[in-house]
Amino acid sequence: SLEEIQSFKGKYPKQIWSLFFSEMWERFCFYGMRGMLVFFMISQLNFEEKEANLQYGATQAFVYAFTFVGGLFADKILGFRKSLFWGGILMILGSIFLAIDPHTYFFFGLSFIIIGTGFFKPNISTMVGELYKEGDSRRDAGFSLFYAGINLGAFLGGYVCVAIGKGYMLNDVIAEAHRWNIAFGLAAVGMLVSLINFYFTERHLGPIGLQPGHPQAIVKTKALPKWAEYLVYIGTLGAIPLIQLMVSKTQYTDYFMYTIGPLTLLYLFYEMTKVSKEERHKLIAALVFILFSIIFWGIYEQSGGSLSIFAAKNLNDTLLGGLLHMDPNGVNNSGGALFIIALAPLFGILWIWLSKRRLEPNTIIKFGLGFIFLGLGYYVLFSTRFFAVEGIASLDIFTLALLVITFGELCLSPIGLSIMTKLSPAKLQGIMMGMWFLASAYGQYVAGLIGANMAEAKEGSSLVEQLLVYTESYKDLGLYSLIAGLVLIVISPWIKKLMHGVN
Ligand code: GLN
């Protein structure tokens, strides 16, 4: 029963491993696919760099925008587990289309992955929150562990897929003509492993995610009839051509982004009229976190866009002063993830250690620190220009930047997941998690615009000038990030009040 699950002894509930591994392999698929996008568009589909950045931003924006839809349908109709399964199946299908013929099915396959991620990603995250009682101080540590799982998958998929596709890895085993097929196919395999793992371990989750609504909610959401469920499945498939149209033409992405956010906000305001005053305050606090996270991801998410072009052109391929040779794109995709895996347990321990001594910084301060590290990381990226030879910068310094940025990510991202589950009333859990990821959608969208600007600014210039253009922008982004961090720290007392004791 839920009571048994939530009164676990020790540091982590054992059910977390089921979610950990499923999310790990889902992220293998997702980051494997996404790490290839910009490079594939430029080298295989002959997109201009500017265009590729916008397209990339659009796909990622849609991925995260659909988490809102996925969260909503899970709350109202499917429940978390069915949502997760349905999402996984769509992601497998999408990856298979891409594996069969990535040139022809590029946007078609991506559309499946986009909507599939929407059903999968927010709901598995919410289930992690369900493993804990309200006020259990071990929750943040649990999310840190879960976040390590995310990044284990991101690390493996992010390096291997792009390195195989580019022919940097296994190039004597796989014929050139098949490299990209195999690379996308590998993403499909990852997703399959995720679902198989979930299938065999989900029974440990007891009542969690079986029904729409939440096991501990006093008012249970009434289960809708079966046909509602099938309607969701059919509706999803019917939406795919529309999604394909919207991702492949970026002006439609613009319209979409202009409307989806305001609409979801309106909807949330409507839901807010139906909750108590205290719950409303908490939701407002959650919204502040959500809004700031847009800025965070807009800066952070240069990683798959402009940084991926930067890595391909302006970086050497030696690490640790020449000790190792690595594909710079692979490092860009995976370096941060590796640092997270190494550091997340330490952060988990640190938060618990601090909270035992009543020293744990509250979530707002953690967010502020997140921005400050992010900003410092971008200053390190800026500094690559001082150690470059003929426009080729050092992969070592670049990797150092990833490390600093990772500190920032760990102060914000897992904490963000955790705080959403703490600040939302039971019946709005899925939707609020969707909102959290919707902010990522806007971040990704903004990131694409910023990246496209950079691509435009450096068009036709030499490698040396390109390096200057990029690093100049990274310096600006670093500054914005520091400012955002300070603002958060300054307004923290006010948000703290809104949180009514939630930390
Ligand atoms: N890197 C994290 C993940 O994939 C967070 C992504 C996000 O919220 N933008 O889960």
Residues whose N, C-alpha, C, O or C-beta is under 5 A from the ligand:
A	BS01	LIG	I150 S440
